[in-house]
Amino acid sequence: MLTSVGMFGRGGGWGIPIATLQDSLAYAPCCEKRIIMNLHIRPVCNSDVRDLVRLSLLAWAPVFSSFERVLGHNIYTLIWPDWRTSQREAIETVCSDGEKTIVWVAELDGIVVGFLAYELNLKDKTGEVQLLAVHPQYQNLGIGTELNTFALRTMKDSGMTMARVETGGDASHAPARKSYEKAGYTALPLVRYFKDLTET
């Protein structure tokens, strides 16, 4: 398991500044959380893919553990026999599909700390978030919300009239739901059921 965030380093500083303050951290009085302010969001480049795969696998490990607890081992393995491979392939696909998917990378002091990928449906004028991940060591600092807010702004600038995203309703997705709600999304509760037909 990867423990050093230094492996996600990327030089440059050619990102789009979300905010610039003398201090890199500021307190948000409403929630008593430290929010990172010198965050840069920029388009993905080919050299980011390895870093994005690594941080995503770290970020999503608790999610897939939660899925296995909720669904039970049999149903879980029918759906995700090898979640790491399928998620790696999904990230590699969205990062290489510049015509269909738009990917933004969040950097903090040259370190890749998260990303968001979305698609634009020009016919429906709807932007749909496909993937969002923040490195576990940088979660709960507002980075997911900044990525969401940035994506919503760019969707609107592209002529979209609505944005949508789907996420899990289990406990492991609580931070994602909070991030989407802070960015202004309205939740429509849905339930998805599964039945293992291999049981005797």
Contact map, one row per residue, 1 for C-alpha under 8 A:
11100000000000000000000000000000000000000000000000000000010000000000000000000000000000000000000000000000000000000000000000000000000000000000000000000000000000000000000000000000000000000000000000000000
11111000000000000000000000000000000000000000000000000100010000000000000000000000000000000000000000000000000000000000000000000000000000000000000000000000000000000000000000000000000000000000000000000000
11111000000000000000000000000000000000000000000000000000000000000000000000000000000000000000000000000000000000000000000000000000000000000000000000000000000000000000000000000000000000000000000000000000
01111110000000000000000000000000000000000000000000000000000000000000000000000000000000000000000000000000000000000000000000000000000000000000000000000000000000000000000000000000000000000000000000000000
01111111100000000000000000000000000000000000000000000000000000000000000000000000000000000000000000000000000000100000000000000000000000000000000000000000000000000000000000000000000000000000000000000000
00011111100000000000000000000000000000000000000000000000000000000000000000000000000000000000000000000000000000100000000000000000000000000000000000000000000000000000000000000000000000000000000000000000
00011111100000000000000000000000000000000000000000100000000000000000000000000000000000000000000000000000000000000000000000000000000000000000000000000000000000000000000000000000000000000000000000000000
00001111110000000000000000000000000000000000000000100000000000000000000000000000000000000000000000000000000000111000000000000000000000000000000000000000000000000000000000000000000000000000000000000000
00001111111000000000000000000000000000000000000000000000000000000000000000000000000000000000000000000000000001110000000000000000000000000000000000000000000000000000000000000000000000000000000000000000
00000001111100000000000000000000000000000000000000000000000000000000000000000000000000000000000000000000000001110000000000000000000000000000000000000000000000000000000000000000000000000000000000000000
00000000111110000000000000000000000000000000000000000000000000000000000000000000000000000000000000000000000001100000000000000000000000000000000000000000000000000000000000000000000000000000000000000000
00000000011111100000000000000000000000000000000000000000000000000000000000000000000000000000000000000000000001000000000000000000000000000000000000000000000000000000000000000000000000000000000000000000
00000000001111100000000000000000000000010000000000000000000000000000000000000000000000000000000000000000000011000000000000000000000000000000000000000000000000000000000000000000000000000000000000000000
00000000000111110000000000000000000000000100000000000000000000000000000000000000000000000000000000000000000000000000000000000000000000000000000000000000000000000000000000000000000000000000000000000000
00000000000111111000000000000000000000011100000000000000000000000000000000000000000000000000000000000000001000000000000000000000000000000000000000000000000000000000000000000000000000000000000000000000
00000000000001111100000000000000000000011100000000000000000000000000000000000000000000000000000000000000000000000000000000000000000000000000000000000000000000000000000000000000000000000000000000000000
00000000000000111111000000000000000001111000000000000000000000000000000000000000000000000000000000000000000000000000000000000000000000000000000000000000000000000000000000000000000000000000000000000000
00000000000000011111000000000000000011111000000000000000000000000000000000000000000000000000000000000000000000000000000000000000000000000000000001000000000000000000000000000000000000000000000000000000
00000000000000001111100000000000000011100000000000000000000000000000000000000000000000000000000000000000000000000000000000000000000000000000000000000000000000000000000000000000000000000000000000000000
00000000000000001111110000000000000011000000000000000000000000000000000000000000000000000000000000000000000000000000000000000000000000000000000000000000000000000000000000000000000000000000000000000000
00000000000000000011111100000000000011000000000000000000000000000000000000000000000000000000000000000000000000000000000000000000000000000000000000000000000000000000000000000000000000000000000000000000
00000000000000000001111100000000000000000000000000000000000000000000000000000000000000000000000000000000000000000000000000000000000000000000000000000000000000000000000000000000000000000000000000000000
00000000000000000000111111000000000010000000000000000000000000000000000000000000000000000000000000000000000000000000000000000000000000000000000000000000000000000000000000000000000000000000000000000000
00000000000000000000111111000000000111000000000000000000000000000000000000000000000000000000000000000000000000000000000000000000000000000000000000000000000000000000000000000000000000000000000000000000
00000000000000000000001111100000011111000000000000000000000000000000000000000000000000000000000000000000000000000000000000000000000000000000000000000000000000000000000000000000000000000000000000000000
00000000000000000000001111110000011110000000000000000000000000000000000000000000000000000000000000000000000000000000000000000000000000000000000000000000000000000000000000000000000000000000000000000000
00000000000000000000000011111001111000000000000000000000000000000000000000000000000000000000000000000000000000000000000000000000000000000000000000000000000000000000000000000000000000000000000000000000
00000000000000000000000001111111111000000000000000000000000000000000000000000000000000000000000000000000000000000000000000000000000000000000000000000000000000000000000000000000000000000000000000000000
00000000000000000000000000111111100000000000000000000000000000000000000000000000000000000000000000000000000000000000000000000000000000000000000000000000000000000000000000000000000000000000000000000000
00000000000000000000000000011111000000000000000000000000000000000000000000000000000000000000000000000000000000000000000000000000000000000000000000000000000000000000000000000000000000000000000000000000
00000000000000000000000000011111100000000000000000000000000000000000000000000000000000000000000000000000000000000000000000000000000000000000000000000000000000000000000000000000000000000000000000000000
00000000000000000000000000111111110000000000000000000000000000000000000000000000000000000000000000000000000000000000000000000000000000000000000000000000000000000000000000000000000000000000000000000000
00000000000000000000000000111011111000000000000000000000000000000000000000000000000000000000000000000000000000000000000000000000000000000001100000000000000000000000000000000000000000000000000000000000
00000000000000000000000011110001111100000000000000000000000000000000000000000000000000000000000000000000000000000000000000000000000000000000100000000000000000000000000000000000000000000000000000000000
00000000000000000000000011110000111110000000000000000000000000000000000000000000000000000000000000000000000000000000000000000000000000000000111000000000000000000000000000000000000000000000000000000000
00000000000000000000000111000000011111100000000000000000000000000000000000000000000000000000000000000000000000000000000000000000000000000000111000000000000000000000000000000000000000000000000000000000
00000000000000000111101111000000001111100000000000000000000000000000000000000000000000000000000000000000000000000000000000000000000000000000000000000000000000000000000000000000000000000000000000000000
00000000000000001111100110000000000111110000000000000000000000000000000000000000000000000000000000000000000110000000000000000000000000000000000000000000000000000000000000000000000000000000000000000000
00000000000000001110000000000000000111111000000000000000000000000000000000000000000000000000000000000000011110000000000000000000000000000000001000000000000000000000000000000000000000000000000000000000
00000000000010111100000000000000000001111100000000000000000000000000000000000000000000000000000000000000011100000000000000000000000000000000000000000000000000000000000000000000000000000000000000000000
00000000000000111100000000000000000000111110000000000000000000000000000000000000000000000000000000000001111000000000000000000000000000000000000000100000000000000000000000000000000000000000000000000000
00000000000001110000000000000000000000011111000000000000000000000000000000000000000000000000000000000001111000000000000000000000000000000000000000000000000000000000000000000000000000000000000000000000
00000000000000000000000000000000000000001111100000000000000000000000000000000000000000000000000000000111100000000000000000000000000000000000000000000000000000000000000000000000000000000000000000000000
00000000000000000000000000000000000000000111110100000000000000000000000000000000000000000000001000000011100000000000000000000000000000000000000000000000000000000000000000000000000000000000000000000000
00000000000000000000000000000000000000000011111110000000000000000000000000000000000000000000001000000000000000000000000000000000000000000000000000000000000000000000000000000000000000000000000000000000
00000000000000000000000000000000000000000001111110000000000000000000000000000000000000000000001100000000000000000000000000000000000000000000000000000000000000000000000000000000000000000000000000000000
00000000000000000000000000000000000000000000111111000000000000000000000000000000000000000000000000000000000000000000000000000000000000000000000000000000000000000000000000000000000000000000000000000000
00000000000000000000000000000000000000000001111111110000000000000000000000000000000000000000000000000000000000000000000000000000000000000000000000000000000000000000000000000000000000000000000000000000
00000000000000000000000000000000000000000000111111111000000000000000000000000000000000000011001000000000000000000000000000000000000000000000000000000000000000000000000000000000000000000000000000000000
00000000000000000000000000000000000000000000001111111100000000000000000000000000000000000000000000000000000000000000000000000000000000000000000000000000000000000000000000000000000000000000000000000000
00000011000000000000000000000000000000000000000111111110000000000000000000000000000000000000000000000000000000010000000000000000000000000000000000000000000000000000000000000000000000000000000000000000
00000000000000000000000000000000000000000000000111111111000000000000000000000000000000000010000000000000000000010110000000000000000000000000000000000000000000000000000000000000000000000000000000000000
00000000000000000000000000000000000000000000000011111111100000000000000000000000000000110011000000000000000000000000000000000000000000000000000000000000000000000000000000000000000000000000000000000000
01000000000000000000000000000000000000000000000001111111110000000000000000000000000000000000000000000000000000000000000000000000000000000000000000000000000000000000000000000000000000000000000000000000
00000000000000000000000000000000000000000000000000111111111000000000000000000000000000000000000000000000000000001100000000000000000011110000000000000000000000000000000000000000000000000000000000000000
00000000000000000000000000000000000000000000000000011111111100000000000000000000000000000000000000000000000000000000000000000000000011100000000000000000000000000000000000000000000000000000000000000000
00000000000000000000000000000000000000000000000000001111111110000000000000000000000100110000000000000000000000000000000000000000000000000000000000000000000000000000000000000000000000000000000000000000
11000000000000000000000000000000000000000000000000000111111110000000000000000000000000000000000000000000000000000000000000000000000000110000000000000000000000000000000000000000000000000000000000000000
00000000000000000000000000000000000000000000000000000011111111100000000000000000000000000000000000000000000000000000000000000000000011110000000000000000000000000000000000000000000000000000000000000000
00000000000000000000000000000000000000000000000000000001111111110000000000000000000000000000000000000000000000000000000000000000000010000000000000000000000000000000000000000000000000000000000000000000
00000000000000000000000000000000000000000000000000000000111111111000000000000000000000000000000000000000000000000000000000000000000000000000000000000000000000000000000000000000000000000000000000000000
00000000000000000000000000000000000000000000000000000000001111111100000000000000000000000000000000000000000000000000000000000000000000000000000000000000000000000000000000010000000000000000000000000000
00000000000000000000000000000000000000000000000000000000001111111110000000000000000000000000000000000000000000000000000000000000000000000000000000000000000000000000000000011000000000000000000000000000
00000000000000000000000000000000000000000000000000000000000111111111000000000000001000000000000000000000000000000000000000000000000000000000000000000000000000000000000000000000000000000000000000000000
00000000000000000000000000000000000000000000000000000000000011111111100000000000000000000000000000000000000000000000000000000000000000000000000000000000000000000000000000000000000000000000000000000000
00000000000000000000000000000000000000000000000000000000000001111111110000000000000000000000000000000000000000000000000000000000000000000000000000000000000000000000000001110000000000000000000000000000
00000000000000000000000000000000000000000000000000000000000000111111111100010000000000000000000000000000000000000000000000000000000000000000000000000000000000000000000001000000000000000000000000000000
00000000000000000000000000000000000000000000000000000000000000011111111110010000000000000000000000000000000000000000000000000000000000000000000000000000000000000000000000000000000000000000000000000000
00000000000000000000000000000000000000000000000000000000000000001111111110000000000000000000000000000000000000000000000000000000000000000000000000000000000000000000000000000000000000000000000000000000
00000000000000000000000000000000000000000000000000000000000000000111111100000000000000000000000000000000000000000000000000000000000000000000000000000000000000000000000000000000000000000000000000000000
00000000000000000000000000000000000000000000000000000000000000000011111111110000000000000000000000000000000000000000000000000000000000000000000000000000000000000000000000000000000000000000000001000000
00000000000000000000000000000000000000000000000000000000000000000011111111110000000000000000000000000000000000000000000000000000000000000000000000000000000000000000000000000000000000000000000000000000
00000000000000000000000000000000000000000000000000000000000000000001101111111000000000000000000000000000000000000000000000000000000000000000000000000000000000000000000000000000000000000000000000000000
00000000000000000000000000000000000000000000000000000000000000000000001111111100000000000000000000000000000000000000000000000000000000000000000000000000000000000000000000000000000000000000000000010000
00000000000000000000000000000000000000000000000000000000000000000000001111111110000000000000000000000000000000000000000000000000000000000000000000000000000000000000000000000000000000000000000001110000
00000000000000000000000000000000000000000000000000000000000000000011001111111111100000000000000000000000000000000000000000000000000000000000000000000000000000000000000000000000000000000000000000000000
00000000000000000000000000000000000000000000000000000000000000000000000011111111110000000000000000000000000000000000000000000000000000000000000000000000000000000000000000000000000000000000000000000000
00000000000000000000000000000000000000000000000000000000000000000000000001111111100000000000000000000000000000000000000000000000000000000000000000000000000000000000000000000000000000000000000000000000
00000000000000000000000000000000000000000000000000000000000000000000000000111111100000000000000000000000000000000000000000000000000000000000000000000000000000000000000000000000000000000000000000000000
00000000000000000000000000000000000000000000000000000000000000000000000000011111111001000000000000000000000000000000000000000000000000000000000000000000000000000000000000000000000000000000000000000000
00000000000000000000000000000000000000000000000000000000000000000000000000011111111000000000000000000000000000000000000000000000000000000000000000000000000000000000000000000000000000000000000000000000
00000000000000000000000000000000000000000000000000000000000000000000000000001001111111000000000000000000000000000000000000000000000000000000000000000000000000000000000000000000000000000000000000000000
00000000000000000000000000000000000000000000000000000000000000010000000000000001111111100000000000000000000000000000000000000000000000000000000000000000000000000000000000000000000000000000000000000000
00000000000000000000000000000000000000000000000000000000100000000000000000000000011111110000000000000000000000000000000000000000000000000000000000000000000000000000000000000000000000000000000000000000
00000000000000000000000000000000000000000000000000000000000000000000000000000000011111111000000000000000000000000000000000000000000000000000000000000000000000000000000000000000000000000000000000000000
00000000000000000000000000000000000000000000000000000000000000000000000000000001011111111100000000000000000000000000000000000000000000000000000000000000000000000000000000000000000000000000000000000000
00000000000000000000000000000000000000000000000000001000100000000000000000000000001111111110000000000000000000000000000000000000000000000000000000000000000000000000000000000000000000000000000000000000
00000000000000000000000000000000000000000000000000001000100000000000000000000000000111111111000000000000000000000000000000000000000000000000000000000000000000000000000000000000000000000000000000000000
00000000000000000000000000000000000000000000000000000000000000000000000000000000000011111111100000000000000000000000000000000000000000000000000000000000000000000000000000000000000000000000000000000000
00000000000000000000000000000000000000000000000000000000000000000000000000000000000001111111110000000000000000000000000000000000000000000000000000000000000000000000000000000000000000000000000000000000
00000000000000000000000000000000000000000000000010011000000000000000000000000000000000111111111000000000000000000000000000000000000000000000000000000000000000000000000000000000000000000000000000000000
00000000000000000000000000000000000000000000000010001000000000000000000000000000000000011111111100000000000000000000000000000000000000000000000000000000000000000000000000000000000000000000000000000000
00000000000000000000000000000000000000000000000000000000000000000000000000000000000000001111111110000000000000000000000000000000000000000000000000000000000000000000000000000000000000000000000000000000
00000000000000000000000000000000000000000000000000000000000000000000000000000000000000000111111111001110000000000000100000000000000000000000000000000000000000000000000000000000000000000000000000000000
00000000000000000000000000000000000000000001110010000000000000000000000000000000000000000011111111001110000000000000000000000000000000000000000000000000000000000000000000000000000000000000000000000000
00000000000000000000000000000000000000000000010000000000000000000000000000000000000000000001111111000000000000000000000000000000000000000000000000000000000000000000000000000000000000000000000000000000
00000000000000000000000000000000000000000000000000000000000000000000000000000000000000000000111111111000000000000000000000000000000000000000000000000000000000000000000000000000000000000000000000000000
00000000000000000000000000000000000000000000000000000000000000000000000000000000000000000000011111111100000000000000000000000000000000000000000000000000000000000000000000000000000000000000000000000000
00000000000000000000000000000000000000000000000000000000000000000000000000000000000000000000000011111100000000000000000000000000000000000000000000000000000000000000000000000000000000000000000000000000
00000000000000000000000000000000000000000000000000000000000000000000000000000000000000000000000011111100000000000000001100000000000000000000000000000000000000000000000000000000000000000000000000000000
00000000000000000000000000000000000000000000000000000000000000000000000000000000000000000000011011111110000000000000111100000000000000000000000000000000000000000000000000000000000000000000000000000000
00000000000000000000000000000000000000000010000000000000000000000000000000000000000000000000011001111111000000000000111000000000000000000000000000000000000000000000000000000000000000000000000000000000
00000000000000000000000000000000000000000011000000000000000000000000000000000000000000000000011000001111100000000011110000000000000000000000000000000000000000000000000000000000000000000000000000000000
00000000000000000000000000000000000000001111000000000000000000000000000000000000000000000000000000000111110000000011100000000000000000000000000000100010000000000000000000000000000000000000000000000000
00000000000000000000000000000000000000001111000000000000000000000000000000000000000000000000000000000011111000011111000000000000000000000000000000000000000000000000000000000000000000000000000000000000
00000000000000000000000000000000000000111100000000000000000000000000000000000000000000000000000000000001111100011110000000000000000000000000001000100000000000000000000000000000000000000000000000000000
00000000000000100000000000000000000000111100000000000000000000000000000000000000000000000000000000000000111111111100000000000000000000000000000000000000000000000000000000000000000000000000000000000000
00000000000000000000000000000000000001110000000000000000000000000000000000000000000000000000000000000000011111111000000000000000000000000000000000000000000000000000000000000000000000000000000000000000
00000000000010000000000000000000000001100000000000000000000000000000000000000000000000000000000000000000001111100000000000000000000000000000000000000000000000000000000000000000000000000000000000000000
00000000111110000000000000000000000000000000000000000000000000000000000000000000000000000000000000000000001111110000000000000000000000000000000000000000000000000000000000000000000000000000000000000000
00001101111000000000000000000000000000000000000000000000000000000000000000000000000000000000000000000000001111111000000000000000000000000000000000000000000000000000000000000000000000000000000000000000
00000001110000000000000000000000000000000000000000110000000000000000000000000000000000000000000000000000111101111100000000000000000000000000000000000000000000000000000000000000000000000000000000000000
00000001000000000000000000000000000000000000000000000010000000000000000000000000000000000000000000000000111100111110000000000000000001100100000000000000000000000000000000000000000000000000000000000000
00000000000000000000000000000000000000000000000000010010000000000000000000000000000000000000000000000000111000011111000000000000000111100000001100000000000000000000000000000000000000000000000000000000
00000000000000000000000000000000000000000000000000010000000000000000000000000000000000000000000000000011110000001111100000000000001111000000000000100000000000000000000000000000000000000000000000000000
00000000000000000000000000000000000000000000000000000000000000000000000000000000000000000000000000000011100000000111110000000000111110000000000000110010000000000000000000000000000000000000000000000000
00000000000000000000000000000000000000000000000000000000000000000000000000000000000000000000010000001111000000000011111000000000111100000000000000000000000000000000000000000000000000000000000000000000
00000000000000000000000000000000000000000000000000000000000000000000000000000000000000000000000000001110000000000001111100000011111000000000000000000010000000000000000000000000000000000000000000000000
00000000000000000000000000000000000000000000000000000000000000000000000000000000000000000000000000011100000000000000111110000011110000000000000000000000000000000000000000000000000000000000000000000000
00000000000000000000000000000000000000000000000000000000000000000000000000000000000000000000000000011000000000000000011111001111000000000000000000000000001000010000000000000000000000000000000000000000
00000000000000000000000000000000000000000000000000000000000000000000000000000000000000000000000000000000000000000000001111111111000000000000000000000000000000000000000000000000000000000000000000000000
00000000000000000000000000000000000000000000000000000000000000000000000000000000000000000000000000000000000000000000000111111100000000000000000000000000000000010000000000000000000000000000000000000000
00000000000000000000000000000000000000000000000000000000000000000000000000000000000000000000000000000000000000000000000011111100000000000000000000000000000000000000000000000000000000000000000000000000
00000000000000000000000000000000000000000000000000000000000000000000000000000000000000000000000000000000000000000000000011111100000000000000000000000000000000000000000000000000000000000000000000000000
00000000000000000000000000000000000000000000000000000000000000000000000000000000000000000000000000000000000000000000000111111110000000000000000000000000000000111100000000000000000000000000000000000000
00000000000000000000000000000000000000000000000000000000000000000000000000000000000000000000000000000000000000000000000111111111000000000000000000000000000000011111000000000000000000000000000000000000
00000000000000000000000000000000000000000000000000000000000000000000000000000000000000000000000000000000000000000000011110001111100000000000000000000000001000010111000000000000000000000000000000000000
00000000000000000000000000000000000000000000000000000000000000000000000000000000000000000000000000000000000000000000011110000111110000000000000000000000000000000011100000000000000000000000000000000000
00000000000000000000000000000000000000000000000000000000000000000000000000000000000000000000000000000000000000000001111000000011111100000000000000000000000000000011110000000000000000000000000000000000
00000000000000000000000000000000000000000000000000000000000000000000000000000000000000000000000000000000000000000001111000000001111100000000000000000000000000000000100000000000000000000000000000000000
00000000000000000000000000000000000000000000000000000000000000000000000000000000000000000000000000000000000000000011110000000000111110000000000000000000000000000000000000000000000000000000000000000000
00000000000000000000000000000000000000000000000000000000000000000000000000000000000000000000000000000000000000000111100000000000111111000000000100000000000000000000000000000000000000000000000000000000
00000000000000000000000000000000000000000000000000000011001100000000000000000000000000000000000000000000000000000111000000000000001111100000000100000000000000000000000000000000000000000000000000000000
00000000000000000000000000000000000000000000000000000011001000000000000000000000000000000000000000000000000000001110000000000000000111110110001100000000000000000000000000000000000000000000000000000000
00000000000000000000000000000000000000000000000000000011011000000000000000000000000000000000000000000000000000001100000000000000000011111110000000000000000000000000000000000000000000000000000000000000
00000000000000000000000000000000000000000000000000000010011000000000000000000000000000000000000000000000000000000000000000000000000001111110000000000000000000000000000000000000000000000000000000000000
00000000000000000000000000000000000000000000000000000000000000000000000000000000000000000000000000000000000000000000000000000000000000111110000000000000000000000000000000000000000000000000000000000000
00000000000000000000000000000000000000000000000000000000000000000000000000000000000000000000000000000000000000001000000000000000000001111111101000000000000000000000000000000000000000000000000000000000
00000000000000000000000000000000000000000000000000000000000000000000000000000000000000000000000000000000000000000000000000000000000001111111111100000000000000000000000000000000000000000000000000000000
00000000000000000000000000000000100000000000000000000000000000000000000000000000000000000000000000000000000000000000000000000000000000000111111000000000000000000000000000000010000000000000000000000000
00000000000000000000000000000000111100000000000000000000000000000000000000000000000000000000000000000000000000000000000000000000000000000111111000000000000000000000000000000000000000000000000000000000
00000000000000000000000000000000001100000000000000000000000000000000000000000000000000000000000000000000000000000000000000000000000000000011111111000000000000000000000000000000001000000000000000000000
00000000000000000000000000000000001100100000000000000000000000000000000000000000000000000000000000000000010000000100000000000000000001000111111111100000000000000000000000000000000000000000000000000000
00000000000000000000000000000000000000000000000000000000000000000000000000000000000000000000000000000000000000000100000000000000000111000010011111110000000000000000000000000001001000000000000000000000
00000000000000000000000000000000000000000000000000000000000000000000000000000000000000000000000000000000000000000000000000000000000000000000011111111000000000000000000000000000001101100000000000000000
00000000000000000100000000000000000000000000000000000000000000000000000000000000000000000000000000000000000000000000000000000000000000000000011111111100000000000000000000000000000000000000000000000000
00000000000000000000000000000000000000001000000000000000000000000000000000000000000000000000000000000001010000000011000000000000000000000000001111111110000000000000000000000000000000000000000000000000
00000000000000000000000000000000000000000000000000000000000000000000000000000000000000000000000000000000000000000001000000000000000000000000000111111111000000000000000000000000001100100000000000000000
00000000000000000000000000000000000000000000000000000000000000000000000000000000000000000000000000000000000000000000000000000000000000000000000011111111100000000000000000000000000000100000000000000000
00000000000000000000000000000000000000000000000000000000000000000000000000000000000000000000000000000000000000000000000000000000000000000000000001111111110000000000000000000000000000000000000000000000
00000000000000000000000000000000000000000000000000000000000000000000000000000000000000000000000000000001000000000001010000000000000000000000000000111111111000000000000000000000000000000000000000000000
00000000000000000000000000000000000000000000000000000000000000000000000000000000000000000000000000000000000000000000000000000000000000000000000000011111111100000010000000000000000000000000000000000000
00000000000000000000000000000000000000000000000000000000000000000000000000000000000000000000000000000000000000000000000000000000000000000000000000001111111110000000000000000000000000000000000000000000
00000000000000000000000000000000000000000000000000000000000000000000000000000000000000000000000000000000000000000000000000000000000000000000000000000111111111000000000000000000000000000000000000000000
00000000000000000000000000000000000000000000000000000000000000000000000000000000000000000000000000000000000000000000000100000010000000000000000000000011111111110010000000000000000000000000000000000000
00000000000000000000000000000000000000000000000000000000000000000000000000000000000000000000000000000000000000000000000000000000000000000000000000000001111111111100000000000000000000000000000000000000
00000000000000000000000000000000000000000000000000000000000000000000000000000000000000000000000000000000000000000000000000000000000000000000000000000000111111110000000000000000000000000000000000000000
00000000000000000000000000000000000000000000000000000000000000000000000000000000000000000000000000000000000000000000000000000000000000000000000000000000011111110000000000000000000000000000000000000000
00000000000000000000000000000000000000000000000000000000000000000000000000000000000000000000000000000000000000000000000000001000000000000000000000000000001111111000000000000000000000000000000000000000
00000000000000000000000000000000000000000000000000000000000000000000000000000000000000000000000000000000000000000000000101001110000000000000000000000000001111111110000000000000000000000000000000000000
00000000000000000000000000000000000000000000000000000000000000000000000000000000000000000000000000000000000000000000000000001100000000000000000000000000000100111110000000000000000000000000000000000000
00000000000000000000000000000000000000000000000000000000000000000000000000000000000000000000000000000000000000000000000000001110000000000000000000000000000100011111000000000000000000000000000000000000
00000000000000000000000000000000000000000000000000000000000000000000000000000000000000000000000000000000000000000000000000000111100000000000000000000001001000011111100000000000000000000000000000000000
00000000000000000000000000000000000000000000000000000000000000000000000000000000000000000000000000000000000000000000000000000111100000000000000000000000000000000111110000000000000000001000000000000000
00000000000000000000000000000000000000000000000000000000000000000000000000000000000000000000000000000000000000000000000000000001110000000000000000000000000000000011111000000000000000000000000000000000
00000000000000000000000000000000000000000000000000000000000000000000000000000000000000000000000000000000000000000000000000000000100000000000000000000000000000000001111100000000000000000000000000000000
00000000000000000000000000000000000000000000000000000000000000000000000000000000000000000000000000000000000000000000000000000000000000000000000000000000000000000000111110001001100000000000000000000000
00000000000000000000000000000000000000000000000000000000000000000000000000000000000000000000000000000000000000000000000000000000000000000000000000000000000000000000011111011000000000000000000000000000
00000000000000000000000000000000000000000000000000000000000000000000000000000000000000000000000000000000000000000000000000000000000000000000000000000000000000000000001111101100000000000000000000000000
00000000000000000000000000000000000000000000000000000000000000000110000000000000000000000000000000000000000000000000000000000000000000000000000000000000000000000000000111111100000000000000000000000000
00000000000000000000000000000000000000000000000000000000000000000100000000000000000000000000000000000000000000000000000000000000000000000000000000000000000000000000000011111100000000000000000000000000
00000000000000000000000000000000000000000000000000000000000001100100000000000000000000000000000000000000000000000000000000000000000000000000000000000000000000000000000101111110000000000000000000000000
00000000000000000000000000000000000000000000000000000000000000100000000000000000000000000000000000000000000000000000000000000000000000000000000000000000000000000000001111111111100000000000000000000000
00000000000000000000000000000000000000000000000000000000000000000000000000000000000000000000000000000000000000000000000000000000000000000000000000000000000000000000000011111111110000000000000000000000
00000000000000000000000000000000000000000000000000000000000000000000000000000000000000000000000000000000000000000000000000000000000000000001000000000000000000000000000000011111111000000000000000000000
00000000000000000000000000000000000000000000000000000000000000000000000000000000000000000000000000000000000000000000000000000000000000000000000100000000000000000000001000001111111100000000000000000000
00000000000000000000000000000000000000000000000000000000000000000000000000000000000000000000000000000000000000000000000000000000000000000000000000000000000000000000001000001111111110000000000000000000
00000000000000000000000000000000000000000000000000000000000000000000000000000000000000000000000000000000000000000000000000000000000000000000000000000000000000000000000000000111111111000000000000000000
00000000000000000000000000000000000000000000000000000000000000000000000000000000000000000000000000000000000000000000000000000000000000000000010110010000000000000000000000000011111111100000000000000000
00000000000000000000000000000000000000000000000000000000000000000000000000000000000000000000000000000000000000000000000000000000000000000000000010010000000000000000000000000001111111111000000000000000
00000000000000000000000000000000000000000000000000000000000000000000000000000000000000000000000000000000000000000000000000000000000000000000000000000000000000000000000000000000111111111110000000000000
00000000000000000000000000000000000000000000000000000000000000000000000000000000000000000000000000000000000000000000000000000000000000000000000010000000000000000000000000000000011111111000000000000000
00000000000000000000000000000000000000000000000000000000000000000000000000000000000000000000000000000000000000000000000000000000000000000000000010011000000000000000000000000000001111111000000000000000
00000000000000000000000000000000000000000000000000000000000000000000000000000000000000000000000000000000000000000000000000000000000000000000000000000000000000000000000000000000000111111100000000000000
00000000000000000000000000000000000000000000000000000000000000000000000000000000000000000000000000000000000000000000000000000000000000000000000000000000000000000001000000000000000111111110000000000000
00000000000000000000000000000000000000000000000000000000000000000000000000000000000000000000000000000000000000000000000000000000000000000000000000000000000000000000000000000000000010011111000000000000
00000000000000000000000000000000000000000000000000000000000000000000000000000000000000000000000000000000000000000000000000000000000000000000000000000000000000000000000000000000000010001111100000000000
00000000000000000000000000000000000000000000000000000000000000000000000000000000000000000000000000000000000000000000000000000000000000000000000000000000000000000000000000000000000000000111110000000000
00000000000000000000000000000000000000000000000000000000000000000000000000000000000000000000000000000000000000000000000000000000000000000000000000000000000000000000000000000000000000000011111000000000
00000000000000000000000000000000000000000000000000000000000000000000000000000000000000000000000000000000000000000000000000000000000000000000000000000000000000000000000000000000000000000001111100000000
00000000000000000000000000000000000000000000000000000000000000000000000000000000000000000000000000000000000000000000000000000000000000000000000000000000000000000000000000000000000000000000111110000000
00000000000000000000000000000000000000000000000000000000000000000000000000000000000000000000000000000000000000000000000000000000000000000000000000000000000000000000000000000000000000000000011111000000
00000000000000000000000000000000000000000000000000000000000000000000000000000000000000000000000000000000000000000000000000000000000000000000000000000000000000000000000000000000000000000000001111100000
00000000000000000000000000000000000000000000000000000000000000000000001000100000000000000000000000000000000000000000000000000000000000000000000000000000000000000000000000000000000000000000000111110000
00000000000000000000000000000000000000000000000000000000000000000000000000100000000000000000000000000000000000000000000000000000000000000000000000000000000000000000000000000000000000000000000011111000
00000000000000000000000000000000000000000000000000000000000000000000000001100000000000000000000000000000000000000000000000000000000000000000000000000000000000000000000000000000000000000000000001111110
00000000000000000000000000000000000000000000000000000000000000000000000000000000000000000000000000000000000000000000000000000000000000000000000000000000000000000000000000000000000000000000000000111110
00000000000000000000000000000000000000000000000000000000000000000000000000000000000000000000000000000000000000000000000000000000000000000000000000000000000000000000000000000000000000000000000000011111
00000000000000000000000000000000000000000000000000000000000000000000000000000000000000000000000000000000000000000000000000000000000000000000000000000000000000000000000000000000000000000000000000011111
00000000000000000000000000000000000000000000000000000000000000000000000000000000000000000000000000000000000000000000000000000000000000000000000000000000000000000000000000000000000000000000000000000111
